[in-house]
């Protein structure tokens, strides 16, 4: 047996990150680092899972994945690793729930169930609404139009718009408010009814 004091590798009581550990060392790490996170983990799972009844099962699945991963390599920080594992498990569950078997689709086809596609009348109405919206956008003052397009179409935040336009964020707010009010009036107001 090697004397640790002679090698300079004294046992600090801390787990070896990145190295192989014995089962008892992994068990001790798990009890010390992972189990105290159970309240945080349960709160995360309750908040992010649609089905509240299987939160305890999800928690156990997370524990299994964390423990198995620790057998390969111990994570440097337990909390982010546990929460990332939980997030990935939830994502996998959602993906699995969205998979539809080929047999189920074939059965739906034989039942002649109506598709979720809009009918021709709805397509025409949607195109007309888009045409009216484009015409209304074209009638807005230039700066209001720029702000509305950046916010509602490009999805930029108010601070990002302010930087792009070279103006204060309060001015962006005013342009957005004015632009949206004008759009509503142009598309749905009396002006739109008199000019179909």
C-alpha positions as CSV (number, residue, x, y, z in Angstrom):
1,X,0.0,0.0,0.0
2,X,1.3,3.5,-0.9
3,X,1.8,6.0,1.9
4,X,0.0,9.2,0.6
5,X,2.2,11.5,2.5
6,X,5.2,10.2,0.6
7,X,3.6,10.9,-2.9
8,X,2.3,14.4,-2.1
9,X,-1.2,13.2,-2.9
10,X,-2.7,13.6,0.5
11,X,-6.4,12.7,0.9
12,X,-8.2,16.1,1.1
13,X,-11.6,14.5,1.6
14,X,-12.7,16.1,-1.7
15,X,-13.8,13.8,-4.6
16,X,-11.5,13.4,-7.6
17,X,-13.1,15.4,-10.4
18,X,-12.6,13.9,-13.8
19,X,-11.1,10.7,-12.4
20,X,-12.5,7.2,-11.7
21,X,-13.8,6.8,-8.2
22,X,-14.9,3.8,-6.2
23,X,-18.6,3.1,-5.7
24,X,-18.4,4.2,-2.1
25,X,-16.8,7.5,-3.1
26,X,-19.5,8.1,-5.7
27,X,-22.1,7.2,-3.1
28,X,-20.6,9.7,-0.6
29,X,-20.4,12.4,-3.3
30,X,-24.0,11.7,-4.3
31,X,-25.3,12.0,-0.7
32,X,-23.2,15.1,0.0
33,X,-23.7,17.0,-3.2
34,X,-26.8,15.8,-5.0
35,X,-29.4,14.8,-2.4
36,X,-29.4,18.3,-0.8
37,X,-30.5,19.7,-4.1
38,X,-33.8,17.7,-4.0
39,X,-36.0,20.7,-3.1
40,X,-34.5,22.8,-5.9
41,X,-34.8,19.8,-8.3
42,X,-38.5,19.1,-7.4
43,X,-39.4,22.8,-7.7
44,X,-37.7,22.9,-11.2
45,X,-39.6,19.7,-12.3
46,X,-42.9,21.0,-11.0
47,X,-42.5,24.3,-12.7
48,X,-41.4,22.8,-16.1
49,X,-43.4,19.6,-16.4
50,X,-46.9,19.5,-17.7
51,X,-47.9,16.4,-15.8
52,X,-47.6,17.1,-12.0
53,X,-48.3,13.5,-11.1
54,X,-45.0,12.1,-12.4
55,X,-42.6,14.6,-10.8
56,X,-41.4,12.1,-8.2
57,X,-40.7,9.6,-11.0
58,X,-38.8,12.3,-13.0
59,X,-36.8,13.1,-9.9
60,X,-35.7,9.5,-9.6
61,X,-34.9,9.3,-13.3
62,X,-32.7,12.4,-12.9
63,X,-30.9,10.8,-9.9
64,X,-30.2,7.7,-12.0
65,X,-28.8,9.6,-14.9
66,X,-26.6,11.8,-12.6
67,X,-25.3,8.8,-10.7
68,X,-24.5,6.9,-13.9
69,X,-22.7,9.9,-15.3
70,X,-20.8,10.3,-12.1
71,X,-19.5,6.7,-12.5
72,X,-17.9,7.8,-15.7
73,X,-16.7,11.2,-14.6
74,X,-17.6,13.4,-11.6
75,X,-19.0,16.8,-12.6
76,X,-17.1,19.8,-11.3
77,X,-20.3,21.4,-9.9
78,X,-23.3,19.3,-8.9
79,X,-26.2,21.9,-9.1
80,X,-25.8,23.0,-12.7
81,X,-25.2,19.4,-13.7
82,X,-28.3,18.1,-12.0
83,X,-30.5,20.9,-13.4
84,X,-29.1,20.4,-16.9
85,X,-29.8,16.7,-16.6
86,X,-33.4,17.4,-15.5
87,X,-33.9,19.9,-18.4
88,X,-32.6,17.3,-20.9
89,X,-34.8,14.6,-19.5
90,X,-37.9,16.9,-19.8
91,X,-37.0,17.8,-23.4
92,X,-36.6,14.1,-24.2
93,X,-40.0,13.4,-22.7
94,X,-41.7,16.2,-24.7
95,X,-40.1,14.9,-27.9
96,X,-41.2,11.4,-27.1
97,X,-44.8,12.5,-26.5
98,X,-44.9,14.3,-29.8
99,X,-44.0,11.2,-31.8
100,X,-47.0,9.7,-33.5
101,X,-46.9,6.1,-34.6
102,X,-47.4,5.2,-38.2
103,X,-50.3,2.9,-37.2
104,X,-52.1,5.7,-35.5
105,X,-51.8,7.9,-38.6
106,X,-53.1,5.1,-40.8
107,X,-56.1,4.7,-38.5
108,X,-56.9,8.4,-38.6
109,X,-56.9,8.3,-42.4
110,X,-59.5,5.5,-42.5
111,X,-61.8,7.5,-40.2
112,X,-61.8,10.5,-42.6
113,X,-61.2,13.0,-39.8
114,X,-61.0,16.5,-41.1
115,X,-57.5,18.0,-41.3
116,X,-56.4,21.1,-39.4
117,X,-55.8,23.0,-42.6
118,X,-57.7,26.2,-43.1
119,X,-60.4,26.2,-45.8
120,X,-60.1,28.4,-48.9
121,X,-62.3,31.1,-47.3
122,X,-59.9,31.4,-44.4
123,X,-56.9,31.6,-46.7
124,X,-58.6,34.5,-48.6
125,X,-59.4,36.3,-45.4
126,X,-55.9,35.9,-44.1
127,X,-54.4,37.2,-47.3
128,X,-56.8,40.2,-47.2
129,X,-55.8,40.9,-43.6
130,X,-52.1,40.8,-44.5
131,X,-52.7,43.1,-47.5
132,X,-54.5,45.6,-45.2
133,X,-51.8,45.3,-42.6
134,X,-49.0,46.0,-45.2
135,X,-50.9,49.0,-46.6
136,X,-51.3,50.3,-43.0
137,X,-47.6,49.8,-42.3
138,X,-46.8,51.8,-45.5
139,X,-48.9,54.7,-44.2
140,X,-47.1,55.0,-40.9
141,X,-44.5,57.7,-40.4
142,X,-41.0,56.3,-41.3
143,X,-39.6,56.2,-37.8
144,X,-42.7,54.6,-36.3
145,X,-42.8,52.0,-39.1
146,X,-39.1,51.2,-38.5
147,X,-39.7,50.7,-34.7
148,X,-42.8,48.6,-35.2
149,X,-41.1,46.4,-37.8
150,X,-38.0,45.9,-35.7
151,X,-40.2,45.0,-32.6
152,X,-43.1,43.0,-34.1
153,X,-41.5,41.4,-37.1
154,X,-37.8,41.1,-36.3
155,X,-38.4,40.5,-32.6
156,X,-35.8,43.0,-31.3
157,X,-36.0,44.3,-27.8
158,X,-36.6,48.0,-27.0
159,X,-32.9,48.5,-26.1
160,X,-31.8,46.8,-29.3
161,X,-34.1,49.0,-31.3
162,X,-32.8,52.1,-29.6
163,X,-29.2,51.2,-30.5
164,X,-30.1,50.4,-34.1
165,X,-32.1,53.6,-34.5
166,X,-29.6,55.8,-32.5
167,X,-32.3,57.1,-30.2
168,X,-33.3,56.9,-26.5
169,X,-35.3,53.9,-25.3
170,X,-38.1,56.3,-24.2
171,X,-38.4,57.5,-27.8
172,X,-38.6,53.9,-29.0
173,X,-41.5,53.4,-26.6
174,X,-43.3,56.4,-28.0
175,X,-42.7,55.3,-31.6
176,X,-44.0,51.8,-30.8
177,X,-47.1,53.1,-28.9
178,X,-47.9,55.7,-31.6
179,X,-47.3,53.2,-34.4
180,X,-49.4,50.4,-32.9
181,X,-52.3,52.8,-32.2
182,X,-52.1,54.1,-35.8
183,X,-52.0,50.6,-37.1
184,X,-55.0,49.5,-35.1
185,X,-56.9,52.6,-36.4
186,X,-55.8,52.0,-40.0
187,X,-56.6,48.2,-40.0
188,X,-59.6,48.0,-37.8
189,X,-60.8,51.6,-37.3
190,X,-63.4,53.7,-39.2
191,X,-60.8,54.6,-41.9
192,X,-60.4,50.9,-42.8
193,X,-64.2,50.5,-43.1
194,X,-64.6,53.4,-45.4
195,X,-61.6,52.2,-47.6
196,X,-62.1,48.5,-48.1
